[in-house]
Amino acid sequence: MNPPDFSHHCGVHTPQREQALQKALQRIREHHLAQVRFVWCDIHGTTRSKTLMPDAVEAGLRNGVSMVSTLMLKDTSDRTAFKVFEPGGTDGLQGFGQGNNLILLPSAIELHRLPWAPEVGWIQCQAWFQDGTPVVWDSRRVLQAAVAQLQSRGWGLQCGLEIEFHIYRMRGPAPHIGPHTDPHQAAWPGPPPEVDLIHPGSALLSEAHSDSAHAALSIVQQTAQSMELPLMSLEIELGPSQVEAVFAPTDALLAADNMVRFRNGVRQALAREGYWASFICRPPFEHIMSSGWHLHQSLVALDGGTNLFVREAPASGSSALEAQHTLSALGAHYLAGLLAHAPGSLVFCTPTANGYGRFRPLALAPQAVVWGRDNRGAMLRVIGQAQDPGTRIENRIGEPAANPYLYMACQIHAGLDGIERQLPAPLATESPYGQGHRLLPTDLGQALVALQDDPHMVRAFGPGFVSLLSGIKQLEWQRYQQAEDKQVFHQNEYFSRI
């Protein structure tokens, strides 16, 4: 009798998983796939993968594929943030050290074909230790743990994605020779390609600019729809070469998965056609507009899907500036939790040194910990009214480079604390850039301190995970502070990679 395979050892293999495995193998044969990528999302929201040949896929699905554990310890430049080969270098990081192996294995097997490379399959995996225990610091598992807390109460989180990003046209003839392909300039990280705009900006929702950007936006549309992502619209933003994609709401885990696939797919599909897509907040050029990731969210009942933020009528005697004029009591407490933990949550929502240039007055971006009714200058924008099934909270704090699993997990942890403690929401602001408000941290270093100073968020994510994330982001912050030319740092560290 053959010994059990790794998926049985992990306790994830079921008759349903076996059916999904056989279906995936059948699709590989039917579509004559030449390669299958086993993909994992790292702490920065970046996808990593190993490419298997068709004959090796079944073994990979049953026993996983190995991955060096240092991939969980790297900063945005791919430098390992911990001294894995020195005694004590990974103290507090149980299961890591000496560049040991982890195992990538999908719990649920779902094979996707890449629309820009139809001969290639794509399967998302999660990380396991070699003894068959899950790596709980895998960012997807971090969100799954947060979602489980909601599910224990009979609730789910619905999230709609509103993502601003930039698309440029790479200069030069194919294959777009430039500094990023010059071996003499291949630093670590190296310079990005030279680019031109696809539209000049300065005209929000310009139809003429939509037409000039049509070729690039068509690639985005075809890529998203071919991956069956719930894309609703593509829009021209105010900044040069800036665009926005809006997605219909789904449950939080699916929304996070969709964000990973969208970012990954759009960058690859556009690059094949001579375009450069960037999801950093502030590209390293003059006259740009910062990009944000606005996360629309509401709690729903798992039994029936009722939006739990909706109220039947405004609270008796309430004014429009009171949360319970628009939100249910549950929604108002959730709102208060998001506000209470905004500084401690910020590093999960805006994780790069680049993203903090967005928090400035009169920039359609938040600067202070405030909420407003349909107010795009406030950190939290409450949308809807009594009996409106679309009632929701829009958090405008995020940047498009954020790891979606961590972004959504911090919302759950913050909102649940507001509900558990029945925190009262303050009055809405009508002056989001006025004096007297509590300000958000203004740089990555301050955000890391704010996380450490928020005991609830440390407990919710776990001290071990917070230590891991802080160690990685602290290295990035130190290198940024030490950089002689900050613009070159933004260019090479972020624009060339995100």
Secondary structure, DSSP 8 states (H G I E B T S, - for coil): -----HHHHHT---HHHHHHHHHHHHHHHHTT-SEEEEEEE-TTS-EEEEEE-HHHHHHHHHH-EEEEGGGGSB-TTS-BSS-TTSTTTTTT-TT--TT-EEEEE-SS---EEETTEEEEEEEE-EEE-TTS-B-TTSHHHHHHHHHHHHHTTTEEEEEEEEEEEEEEEE-SSTTT-SGGG-GGG--SS-----EEESS--SSTT-HHHHHHTHHHHHHHHHHHHHTT--EEEEEE-SSTTEEEEEE--EEHHHHHHHHHHHHHHHHHHHHHTTEEEE-SSS-SSTT-----EEEEEEEEETTT--BTTB-SS--TT--TTSHHHHB-HHHHHHHHHHHHTHHHHHHHHS-SGGGGGG--TTSSS--BS-EEET-TTSSEEEE--TT-TT-EEEEEEE-TTS-HHHHHHHHHHHHHHHHHTT-------S-TTSTT--B--SSHHHHHHHHHT-HHHHHHH-HHHHHHHHHHHHHHHHHHHH-S-HHHHIIIIIITT-
